[in-house]
Amino acid sequence: MVASAIKNRLRASRPYGEALEKLERHAHVGLTGAAGSLRSLVSAALSADRGCPLLYIATGDEEAAWIREDLAIFLGEPQGVMLFPEGRSLLRLSAGSSAVLNRKRAEALQALLRGEVRAIVASARSVAEKLPLPHRLLHQVLELRVGQTVDFPALQQQLVEMGFLREDLVERPGEFSVRGGIIDVFSPHAEFPVRLEFFGDQLESIRQFRPEDQRSMRRLEKAVVFPPAAAEPSSTPDRAATLLDYLPEGTLVVVEDPALVREEVRKAWEKSLDAPLTGPVVAYEDPERVFETLDLFPTVHLYSLYPEVGPVVDLGARRQDALGGNFKALSDLLDRLRSSCPEPLILLACENPSHRDRMLTILEEQEIGLAAVHVVELPVQQGFLCPPAGLFVLTTHEFYGREKRRIPSAASPGVPALRRLYSLNKGDFVVHADYGIGRFEGLQKIQVAGAERECVVLSYEGGDRVYVPLERMDRIEKYSSREGVQPKLSRLGSVEWERLKGRAKKRVKEIARELIRINAERKLRAGHAFSPDGLWQHELEASFPFEETPDQARAIEEVKRDMESPQPMDRLVCGDAGYGKTEVALRAAFKAAMDGKQVAILVPTTVLAEQHYETFRARLQPFPVRVEVLSRFKSARQQKDILRGLAEGTVDIVIGTHRLLSDDVRFKDLGLLIIDEEQHFGVRQKEKLKKLRVTVDVLSMSATPIPRTLHMALVGARDLSVITTPPRDRMPIHTEVVPFNKEIIRRAILREVDRGGQVFFVHNRVRSIQAMAAMLRRLVPEVDFGVAHGQMPEAELERVMRDFLDRRFHCLVSTVIIESGLDMPNVNTLIVNRADRFGLAQLYQLRGRVGRSNVKAYAYLLTPPIETLTKEAIERLRAIAELTELGAGFQVAMRDLEIRGAGNLLGPEQSGFIDALGFELYCRIIDQAVRELRAELGQEPVLPPASEIETRVEIDADAFIPEEYVPMADERVDFYRRLVRATDVREVEEIREELEDRFGRLPPPARDLLAYVAVKILGSRLGLSKIEIRRNQLVGWYDSDVQARGPEELLGRLRRVVQQDEYKVEIVGTETVGFRVWLKNGQPSTEEAVEFLSRIAAS
């Protein structure tokens, strides 16, 4: 609706009508005065009015992505507006990110071949890239429909010839797998893979499925399979077309800044250099042929500066004024625009509904009239003022003087990380709750009462083995602890395992009891109840340049709720670096200051104090709030002035290190204490903090994440807010693992410095760090270097770090002291020497130091020659290369960080228990200990076990998942564990549906296994201690407790079902009562037994 109104207003203007008329007459026209997002608007309107597709050629990839977002809004067809990214961008990115861009390219080519494109946006370079000839590519595209007859073996061979890789599981674009009569295939142009289910050679069904859990999502009538390599950049000589050869006849081509586009195409043709430093190049077409082909299409040239020869129309627009968040200036501007022309259309464009609601609230509170301005949700890139059309679009992000952040595409689904993290492979360490730490030796079939079963085999110290049957598989977990920890195998028959569990539980109970006591005492004390949010709080929050993530918004609300309650707050906010904790703290500090209370922010380092000070000062500058920093960088006189201000109440917010805990620091009215990374402070400081906690609200922050299991176990013992959602605007970091090479190092440093950025060079050996710095100075003499490591005097280290923060030199050569805390958005290249010596978690944190702005970031991980590396190092580096948020490497890194977080929260001595017991069992012990403790304190009842009666089931049928049905042992173990943990027949049915969805029709042993589990669940519910199923008979024996209470009610239910369905039944036993039923054999006896027992349970 809004986009249509804007387009109609533009169409009614004289310059637009003139431009359309010249385009019709001359087949090309030049436009000036197309400011901001008017470029996209006029392109969309001209394309729509001519009734033709649109190609928009931007100067670069970043500009193209912006234009694509604007065009999707103005054309009203988000699915029909496609981006064709540059091939060189794919070569720079990690696997997950490049897969997304490759999908966009394949999606665009596929839609062009089928004539389904409304608009396509490309950069100058991507338009000039060589691509396969359209008719050849069309011949390779495979289209499949439900009901179609396909040669099943030939289809597998065809997928191989198209370039697909055969895998056990389909998880990435370009892969396919075969299981029985099912083929899974992930086409590079598709967002999700498809599952093709055949009966013989007939295609019975096509279903999209999710790679992360392999479950079907929706049924399709047809599937298109695109060759994986078609859209990938290449320099092979068989490519003789460009994107222009794929365009339908009559396509309108809009060229942004034609001179710059021509220059980019020529540069690409002449150099082809801007690819990875060690990778392949992209082939480009001769510029003359590109421009000749362009001339065949109707063309619009958008000029920023000087128009070239030809018909030119001035649209008369200019960019919106920068108002720096000044509402008085906004009110004056609105008055001027209202009087500038009759019936102006003035829009205040907000990025999302929450920003719109905030802006409406603020405008009403500021008493700015809304009669002539429309506050709308319109997330365009840039505002513009176009008097000839009476059209004025003001964006809120430009009003506040901030850049709009484009939300990058999500990384490719990639490896389903959690499944990989918890999957069992032969030789993996496993924790059995009863027997301790063993080694997984695989699955083995055994005979039980003449029928086949499958069990897990575990080996222990001394070669002893344990065979774990289905009923006990819920007792085992894959061992996980801190990265690099090698557990000790337990000895069977030893009491040491039980002692260890007992010690851990006792210590955890002591910690939990102390946490609960402190929490209870705090809730009894009276504190200050802060006022609800006011106008200035709304203004501050509206100036936040990003949309809050759900976790962040929840944390902010939880903190505000605590502050507004009469009890003192003591909340811990956990979240990775850059996940938005500082904004939570800033809003809390401002809320306290608005109530006349003082705020102290305690941080571990002076440099971090300075950084927080700059952040707070910049955000709070429009408000009457005095922010100061108390650090060694202040002179004695300045420190004295700040201390006087704190005592007199003229300083509202003070930021500092443990200096804030000195005896000479006195506050007039301290209301909020914010502690950043409390675990970094010493014992004496922590004791002082304990005393402060008694009287004021306390907000603690930690960059080390807390695992969800621990969070849930400690509910009620500690107020926790956990931020686990990464920011939506985080740009992917291009990561390369390369052998140590001086030329690569030199070019990487120079590229960053040439674009005005800075570099981290990590060399984690203090003894040789100065020699490395000297080598770098000789290698790149035009660059200034500094050195930092943890053994330097504290004052000198702070000086170096501050100089680097102030951009006094270009490259910091340091140890891993940079891995946490500091926020340096100008540092966007990281080089790590001897990356093979680092763990995944450390590399993940190091890499998080770059890529914290909207500038493309690079990480180079240097290693010795690959032939000298251990197998473990190579595996780790392979994972690092795919260290995306959805990758297995990320999950491994996060697990290590979570374990550190558990140590920070519960005390460093807990790390020993985690290593000895494994993290999953440790969390279970915490959960159990806290529940028992709450029961002791009368806070909650002791929960009864899920099922009070253990039913033993005996059937005379093989019950297991055949290897030929589910080939991967770790998948079979996963299904067994889920089955044994099922507490309801519906859960068993869900597992049946998943098995049939992923692997096809159930074979008899798998069918009988699911029936066996369902019978066990139903037997427990009916009070049966034992059930036997032999041929066509079912015998059930009642539990002794049920008999003692009298089984008459259960026997009555049995008789009702028997009478309704005419089953033959007899009551058996004297001391132990039971029944025998003759099943009708209308289906396999185990499945009929499930149906029969379900009828009794429901009656």
Buried (B, 14 or more C-beta within 10 A) or exposed (E): EBBEBBBEBBBEBEBBEBBBEBBEEEEBBBBBBBBBBBBBBBBBBBBBBBEBBBBBBBBBBBBBBBBBBBBBBBBBEEEBBBBBBBBBBBBBBBBBBBBBBBBBBBBBBBBBBEEEBBBBBBBBBBBBBBBBBBEEBEEBBBEBEBEBEBEBEEBBEBBEEBBBBEBEBBBBBBBBBBBEBBBBBBBBBBBBBBBBBBEEBBBEBBBBBEBBEBBBEEEBEEBBBBBBBBBBBBBEEEBEBBBBBBBEEEBBBBBBBBBBBBBBBBBBBEEBEBBBBEEBBBBBBEBEEBBEBBEEBBBBBBBBEEBEEEBBBBBBBEEBBEBEBBBEBBBEBBEEBBEEBEEBBBBBBBBEEBBBBBBBBBBEBBEBEEEEBEBBBBBBBBBBBBBBBBBBBBBBBBBBEBEBBBBBBBBBBBBBBEBBBBBBEEEBBBBBBEBBBBBBBBBEEEEEEEBBBBBBBBBBBEEBEBEBBBBBBBBBBBBBBBBEBEBEBBBBEEEEBEEBBEBBBEBBBEBBBEBBEBBEEBEEEEBBEBEEBEEBBBBBBBBBBBBBBEBBBBBBEBBBEBBBBEBBBBBBBBBBBBBBBBBBBBBBBBBBBBBEBBBBBBBBBBBBBBBBBBBBBEBBEBBEBBBBBBBBBBEEEBBEBBBEBBBEBBBBBBBBBBBBBEEEBEBBEBBBBBBBBBBBBEEEBEEBBEEBBEBBBBBBBBBBBBBEBBBBBBEBBBBBBBBBBBBBBBBBBBBBBBEEBEEBBBBBBBBBBEEEBBBBBBBBEEEEBEEBBEBBBEEBEEBBBBBBBEEBEEEEBBBBBBBBBEBEBBBBBBBBBBBBBBBBBBBBBBBBBBBBEBBBBBBBBBBBBBBBBBBBBBBBBBBBEEEEBEEEBBEBBEBBBBBBBBBBBBBBBBBBBBBBBBBBBBBEEBBBBBBBBBBBBBBBBBBBBBBBBBEEEEEEEEEEEEEEBEBEBBBBBBBBBBEEBBEEBBBBBBBBBBBBEBEEBEBBBBBBEBBBBBBBEBBEBBBBBBBBBBBBBBBBBBBBBBBBBEEEBBBBBBBEEBBEEEBEEBBEBBBEBBEEEEBEBEEEEEEEBBBBBEBBEEEBBBBBBBBBBBBBBEE
